[in-house]
Amino acid sequence: MDKLVYEAIQSLDSLNDQIVQYIFKPQCPTIACSDSDDEQLQPRDRESLKSNLSLMRRLLVDAQVKFRKMVEENKQLANKIDGSIQTANEDMSVLRAELEDRSEERRVGKECRSRWSPYH
């Protein structure tokens, strides 16, 4: 499970890095030096794309923060549950020991009563 969480966080980080690289890469002044489709965008379209990517990046960063917080809260909850289970197991062991002691006392008590019974 920890591996999956780590890979998910890495994936989010990688996507974030790619968005930042795209937003801040230098623009080519001429179409002739362009080797990708995004370089052929009109300046207004490119600014719109950058604006949308900036919004996506903010949402991504917010999701990363929430995801990391959720992972940490889940770890804390798991530790709390583990502690509760351990306490419950210890309590069960104590109760079993007490039950065995009482059962032994009852068995011995019955033996003693049967020896002294007037009907024996």
Backbone as a chain_set.jsonl record, in Angstrom:
{"seq": "MDKLVYEAIQSLDSLNDQIVQYIFKPQCPTIACSDSDDEQLQPRDRESLKSNLSLMRRLLVDAQVKFRKMVEENKQLANKIDGSIQTANEDMSVLRAELEDRSEERRVGKECRSRWSPYH", "coords": {"N": [[0.827, -1.199, 0.0], [1.927, 1.244, 0.822], [3.736, 1.605, -1.24], [2.077, 2.074, -3.454], [0.907, 4.497, -2.701], [3.159, 6.131, -2.606], [3.915, 6.021, -5.317], [1.685, 7.268, -6.465], [1.903, 9.861, -5.432], [4.358, 10.566, -6.571], [3.614, 10.558, -9.253], [1.774, 12.681, -9.334], [3.525, 14.758, -8.658], [5.234, 14.677, -10.891], [3.475, 15.36, -12.987], [2.841, 17.942, -12.171], [5.376, 19.15, -12.42], [5.708, 18.965, -15.223], [3.669, 20.648, -16.132], [4.551, 23.115, -15.111], [6.989, 23.36, -16.508], [6.012, 23.616, -19.122], [4.497, 25.955, -18.969], [6.42, 27.883, -18.392], [8.307, 27.686, -20.405], [10.425, 29.088, -22.9], [9.103, 31.173, -25.478], [9.067, 30.669, -28.947], [10.019, 33.013, -31.344], [9.355, 32.866, -34.046], [7.416, 31.034, -36.419], [8.84, 29.311, -37.934], [10.883, 28.162, -36.42], [9.567, 26.422, -34.925], [8.768, 23.274, -33.563], [6.69, 21.915, -32.583], [3.147, 21.455, -32.046], [1.966, 23.233, -30.205], [3.515, 25.517, -30.349], [2.638, 26.747, -32.586], [0.366, 28.039, -31.963], [-1.822, 30.841, -31.724], [-0.93, 33.954, -30.164], [-2.936, 34.842, -28.327], [-4.415, 32.486, -27.899], [-2.413, 30.888, -26.862], [-1.873, 32.227, -24.446], [-4.31, 31.848, -23.194], [-4.266, 29.071, -22.937], [-2.044, 28.823, -21.232], [-3.103, 30.128, -19.002], [-5.193, 28.39, -18.323], [-3.685, 26.097, -17.769], [-2.279, 27.052, -15.585], [-4.328, 27.299, -13.729], [-5.032, 24.581, -13.573], [-2.686, 23.652, -12.437], [-2.736, 24.899, -9.898], [-4.983, 23.624, -8.847], [-4.023, 21.017, -8.887], [-1.857, 21.186, -7.084], [-3.294, 21.765, -4.765], [-4.756, 19.378, -4.586], [-2.642, 17.606, -4.167], [-1.724, 18.41, -1.632], [-3.989, 17.853, -0.076], [-4.163, 15.096, -0.524], [-1.743, 14.148, 0.583], [-2.201, 14.896, 3.237], [-4.432, 13.285, 3.798], [-3.256, 10.745, 3.585], [-1.461, 10.831, 5.738], [-3.273, 11.16, 7.872], [-4.631, 8.732, 7.634], [-2.568, 6.95, 8.283], [-2.17, 7.646, 10.968], [-4.688, 6.96, 12.0], [-4.667, 4.2, 11.487], [-2.583, 3.419, 13.199], [-3.775, 4.057, 15.636], [-5.957, 2.294, 15.611], [-4.557, -0.144, 15.56], [-3.367, 0.007, 18.092], [-5.67, -0.052, 19.691], [-6.638, -2.593, 19.077], [-4.573, -4.156, 20.077], [-4.756, -3.516, 22.807], [-7.327, -4.535, 23.318], [-6.838, -7.272, 22.853], [-5.061, -7.797, 24.935], [-6.752, -7.283, 27.116], [-8.61, -9.354, 26.685], [-7.004, -11.576, 27.169], [-6.497, -11.286, 29.898], [-9.12, -11.529, 30.886], [-9.696, -14.169, 30.076], [-7.843, -15.574, 31.631], [-8.821, -14.959, 34.196], [-11.334, -16.199, 34.006], [-10.581, -18.88, 33.707], [-9.376, -19.271, 36.22], [-11.611, -18.923, 37.907], [-13.201, -21.011, 36.985], [-11.664, -23.172, 37.789], [-11.748, -22.778, 40.552], [-14.488, -23.212, 40.993], [-14.683, -25.903, 40.21], [-13.033, -27.179, 42.127], [-14.41, -26.398, 44.397], [-16.86, -27.787, 44.064], [-15.942, -30.396, 44.291], [-15.09, -30.426, 46.935], [-17.5, -29.92, 48.286], [-18.934, -32.185, 47.59], [-17.593, -34.162, 49.0], [-18.206, -33.604, 51.617], [-20.865, -33.773, 51.684], [-23.982, -34.67, 53.116], [-25.371, -36.646, 51.874], [-23.56, -38.218, 50.618]], "CA": [[0.0, 0.0, 0.0], [2.809, 2.413, 0.856], [4.331, 1.764, -2.563], [1.069, 2.701, -4.312], [0.782, 5.896, -2.275], [4.384, 6.799, -3.049], [3.846, 6.159, -6.781], [0.654, 8.269, -6.772], [2.482, 11.171, -5.127], [5.36, 10.826, -7.612], [2.897, 10.871, -10.489], [1.265, 14.049, -9.196], [4.689, 15.652, -8.731], [5.702, 14.7, -12.274], [2.514, 16.153, -13.753], [3.048, 19.323, -11.751], [6.618, 19.614, -13.062], [5.472, 19.121, -16.656], [2.866, 21.864, -16.337], [5.436, 24.265, -14.861], [7.918, 23.466, -17.632], [5.3, 24.113, -20.295], [4.085, 27.353, -18.758], [7.555, 28.797, -18.349], [9.3, 27.506, -21.47], [10.477, 30.292, -23.741], [8.366, 31.133, -26.746], [9.842, 30.849, -30.168], [9.451, 34.188, -31.995], [8.868, 32.605, -35.409], [6.836, 29.712, -36.633], [9.852, 28.492, -38.609], [11.69, 27.407, -35.46], [8.642, 25.602, -34.148], [8.734, 21.852, -33.876], [5.541, 21.296, -31.929], [1.869, 22.093, -32.365], [1.633, 24.34, -29.308], [4.248, 26.706, -30.761], [1.912, 27.349, -33.694], [-0.833, 28.698, -31.447], [-1.851, 32.303, -31.713], [-0.57, 34.443, -28.824], [-4.104, 34.867, -27.437], [-4.718, 31.093, -27.558], [-1.332, 30.411, -25.99], [-2.093, 32.806, -23.117], [-5.471, 31.152, -22.639], [-3.781, 27.748, -22.548], [-1.215, 29.009, -20.033], [-4.0, 30.452, -17.902], [-5.87, 27.143, -17.938], [-2.7, 25.223, -17.137], [-1.994, 27.605, -14.259], [-5.447, 26.885, -12.888], [-4.869, 23.141, -13.336], [-1.559, 23.475, -11.511], [-3.202, 25.25, -8.548], [-5.852, 22.526, -8.415], [-3.156, 19.871, -8.657], [-1.131, 21.42, -5.831], [-4.289, 21.605, -3.707], [-5.038, 17.944, -4.483], [-1.47, 16.973, -3.561], [-1.736, 18.729, -0.2], [-5.08, 17.08, 0.535], [-3.811, 13.68, -0.612], [-0.716, 13.882, 1.604], [-2.858, 15.002, 4.545], [-5.249, 12.092, 3.952], [-2.347, 9.622, 3.83], [-0.97, 10.972, 7.112], [-4.396, 10.874, 8.775], [-4.877, 7.29, 7.579], [-1.512, 6.298, 9.058], [-2.47, 7.873, 12.382], [-5.862, 6.148, 12.322], [-4.228, 2.799, 11.507], [-1.833, 3.227, 14.442], [-4.744, 4.079, 16.73], [-6.698, 1.031, 15.543], [-3.637, -1.194, 16.002], [-3.257, 0.118, 19.549], [-6.936, -0.508, 20.275], [-6.691, -4.053, 18.918], [-3.612, -4.725, 21.022], [-5.349, -3.37, 24.141], [-8.431, -5.493, 23.401], [-6.248, -8.608, 22.995], [-4.544, -7.905, 26.301], [-7.921, -7.401, 27.996], [-9.152, -10.7, 26.502], [-6.116, -12.518, 27.853], [-6.758, -11.14, 31.331], [-10.436, -12.107, 31.149], [-9.587, -15.627, 29.952], [-7.135, -16.067, 32.818], [-9.765, -14.874, 35.314], [-12.352, -17.228, 33.791], [-9.96, -20.171, 34.023], [-9.23, -19.325, 37.678], [-12.942, -19.13, 38.489], [-13.633, -22.369, 36.65], [-10.909, -24.07, 38.68], [-12.315, -22.615, 41.896], [-15.792, -23.883, 41.014], [-14.452, -27.342, 40.166], [-12.526, -27.584, 43.441], [-15.513, -26.204, 45.345], [-17.811, -28.894, 43.909], [-15.317, -31.601, 44.854], [-15.117, -30.313, 48.402], [-18.889, -30.059, 48.747], [-19.388, -33.567, 47.43], [-16.973, -34.963, 50.062], [-18.838, -33.308, 52.898], [-22.321, -33.843, 51.544], [-24.576, -35.711, 53.97], [-25.903, -37.696, 51.026], [-22.431, -38.859, 49.966]], "C": [[0.868, 1.258, 0.0], [3.437, 2.675, -0.509], [3.353, 2.463, -3.51], [0.908, 4.179, -3.978], [1.98, 6.687, -2.768], [4.353, 7.031, -4.564], [2.807, 7.206, -7.184], [1.197, 9.671, -6.532], [3.535, 11.535, -6.169], [4.7, 11.227, -8.926], [2.35, 12.297, -10.464], [2.409, 15.062, -9.296], [5.19, 15.788, -10.165], [4.774, 15.545, -13.152], [2.668, 17.637, -13.428], [4.292, 19.906, -12.418], [6.425, 19.849, -14.56], [4.664, 20.381, -16.957], [3.737, 23.102, -16.162], [6.399, 24.451, -16.024], [7.232, 24.04, -18.87], [4.969, 25.594, -20.147], [5.269, 28.301, -18.905], [8.598, 28.57, -19.432], [9.278, 28.737, -22.374], [9.707, 30.088, -25.042], [9.332, 31.357, -27.899], [9.225, 32.034, -30.923], [8.91, 33.931, -33.396], [8.315, 31.198, -35.5], [7.878, 28.781, -37.243], [10.657, 27.652, -37.618], [10.827, 26.478, -34.612], [8.716, 24.148, -34.572], [7.587, 21.143, -33.159], [4.286, 22.105, -32.219], [1.579, 23.295, -31.476], [2.371, 25.626, -29.674], [3.517, 27.438, -31.885], [0.615, 28.02, -33.25], [-0.705, 30.21, -31.571], [-1.53, 32.773, -30.291], [-1.758, 34.44, -27.85], [-4.47, 33.449, -26.97], [-3.667, 30.516, -26.602], [-1.5, 30.954, -24.576], [-3.281, 32.15, -22.421], [-5.064, 29.761, -22.146], [-2.937, 27.837, -21.278], [-2.082, 29.303, -18.813], [-4.712, 29.198, -17.4], [-4.911, 26.176, -17.252], [-2.322, 25.727, -15.747], [-3.091, 27.224, -13.274], [-5.339, 25.399, -12.557], [-3.759, 22.882, -12.331], [-1.979, 23.803, -10.084], [-4.098, 24.149, -7.99], [-5.036, 21.278, -8.081], [-2.405, 20.012, -7.334], [-2.082, 21.242, -4.65], [-4.61, 20.129, -3.492], [-3.875, 17.21, -3.827], [-1.45, 17.2, -2.051], [-2.804, 17.891, 0.507], [-4.758, 15.591, 0.543], [-2.779, 13.324, 0.46], [-1.306, 13.935, 3.015], [-3.698, 13.756, 4.817], [-4.38, 10.866, 4.264], [-1.85, 9.665, 5.275], [-2.076, 10.658, 8.122], [-4.71, 9.382, 8.795], [-3.818, 6.511, 8.358], [-1.78, 6.446, 10.549], [-3.657, 7.027, 12.833], [-5.48, 4.677, 12.411], [-3.452, 2.506, 12.785], [-2.771, 3.188, 15.643], [-5.541, 2.769, 16.776], [-5.817, -0.122, 16.011], [-3.482, -1.186, 17.517], [-4.514, -0.381, 20.245], [-7.06, -2.029, 20.196], [-5.747, -4.717, 19.918], [-4.158, -4.646, 22.444], [-6.48, -4.373, 24.332], [-7.912, -6.918, 23.569], [-5.699, -8.821, 24.401], [-5.684, -8.059, 27.302], [-8.537, -8.792, 27.901], [-8.301, -11.735, 27.224], [-6.342, -12.479, 29.358], [-8.101, -11.789, 31.688], [-10.414, -13.629, 31.049], [-8.904, -16.229, 31.178], [-8.056, -16.04, 34.037], [-10.835, -15.952, 35.202], [-11.801, -18.613, 34.12], [-9.789, -20.333, 35.528], [-10.571, -19.601, 38.342], [-13.459, -20.535, 38.198], [-12.939, -23.383, 37.548], [-11.455, -23.981, 40.101], [-13.658, -23.323, 42.011], [-15.62, -25.399, 41.024], [-13.996, -27.858, 41.521], [-13.631, -27.455, 44.485], [-16.525, -27.332, 45.264], [-17.244, -30.175, 44.5], [-15.383, -31.577, 46.369], [-16.532, -30.514, 48.925], [-19.359, -31.505, 48.645], [-18.784, -34.472, 48.501], [-17.715, -34.798, 51.379], [-20.358, -33.408, 52.844], [-22.874, -34.964, 52.419], [-25.126, -36.868, 53.141], [-24.814, -38.528, 50.358], [-22.214, -40.239, 50.449]], "O": [[0.59, 2.215, -0.722], [3.647, 3.826, -0.891], [3.748, 3.341, -4.278], [0.788, 5.014, -4.875], [1.828, 7.792, -3.289], [4.72, 8.106, -5.038], [3.022, 7.953, -8.139], [0.975, 10.571, -7.343], [3.603, 12.684, -6.605], [5.174, 12.125, -9.622], [2.45, 13.028, -11.449], [2.271, 16.099, -9.944], [5.531, 16.886, -10.604], [5.238, 16.348, -13.962], [2.627, 18.482, -14.323], [4.261, 21.029, -12.923], [6.93, 20.832, -15.102], [4.945, 21.093, -17.922], [3.672, 24.03, -16.967], [6.607, 25.575, -16.482], [7.814, 24.859, -19.581], [5.14, 26.38, -21.079], [5.141, 29.387, -19.47], [9.663, 29.186, -19.398], [8.229, 29.347, -22.582], [9.669, 28.998, -25.612], [10.28, 32.138, -27.808], [8.011, 32.055, -31.123], [8.087, 34.704, -33.887], [8.704, 30.301, -34.751], [7.787, 27.566, -37.071], [11.069, 26.54, -37.948], [11.319, 25.829, -33.689], [8.725, 23.824, -35.759], [7.528, 19.914, -33.134], [4.353, 23.278, -32.587], [1.005, 24.279, -31.942], [1.903, 26.716, -29.344], [3.755, 28.625, -32.108], [-0.146, 28.513, -34.082], [0.393, 30.766, -31.526], [-1.824, 32.071, -29.324], [-1.603, 34.078, -26.683], [-4.791, 33.235, -25.801], [-3.981, 29.771, -25.674], [-1.293, 30.224, -23.606], [-3.259, 31.927, -21.211], [-5.472, 29.333, -21.066], [-3.093, 27.03, -20.362], [-1.827, 28.79, -17.723], [-4.818, 28.976, -16.194], [-5.273, 25.518, -16.277], [-2.073, 24.934, -14.839], [-2.815, 26.87, -12.127], [-5.529, 24.998, -11.408], [-3.873, 22.003, -11.477], [-1.627, 23.077, -9.155], [-3.994, 23.783, -6.819], [-5.326, 20.575, -7.114], [-2.33, 19.061, -6.556], [-1.715, 20.635, -3.644], [-4.725, 19.677, -2.353], [-4.085, 16.299, -3.026], [-1.185, 16.274, -1.285], [-2.549, 17.297, 1.554], [-5.051, 14.9, 1.519], [-2.923, 12.321, 1.16], [-0.958, 13.126, 3.875], [-3.684, 13.227, 5.928], [-4.737, 10.049, 5.113], [-1.824, 8.638, 5.954], [-1.837, 9.969, 9.114], [-5.021, 8.827, 9.849], [-4.136, 5.524, 9.02], [-1.635, 5.487, 11.308], [-3.636, 6.446, 13.918], [-5.927, 3.978, 13.321], [-3.643, 1.453, 13.394], [-2.587, 2.385, 16.557], [-5.768, 2.21, 17.849], [-6.267, -0.982, 16.769], [-3.466, -2.24, 18.151], [-4.434, -1.055, 21.272], [-7.529, -2.671, 21.136], [-6.094, -5.726, 20.532], [-4.038, -5.605, 23.206], [-6.585, -4.994, 25.39], [-8.476, -7.693, 24.341], [-5.854, -9.895, 24.983], [-5.599, -8.866, 28.228], [-8.944, -9.358, 28.916], [-8.832, -12.67, 27.823], [-6.375, -13.52, 30.014], [-8.199, -12.514, 32.678], [-11.047, -14.309, 31.857], [-9.331, -17.261, 31.696], [-8.074, -16.987, 34.822], [-11.204, -16.558, 36.208], [-12.485, -19.425, 34.743], [-10.03, -21.416, 36.062], [-10.654, -20.432, 39.247], [-14.077, -21.171, 39.052], [-13.559, -24.34, 38.011], [-11.606, -24.999, 40.776], [-13.934, -23.967, 43.024], [-16.32, -26.103, 41.752], [-14.512, -28.862, 42.012], [-13.768, -28.312, 45.358], [-17.006, -27.795, 46.298], [-17.964, -30.95, 45.131], [-15.693, -32.583, 47.006], [-16.729, -31.217, 49.916], [-20.091, -31.99, 49.507], [-19.409, -35.463, 48.878], [-17.835, -35.744, 52.159], [-21.046, -33.158, 53.834], [-22.319, -36.062, 52.465], [-25.324, -37.963, 53.668], [-25.122, -39.452, 49.606], [-21.293, -40.916, 49.992]]}, "num_chains": 1, "name": "protein.A"}
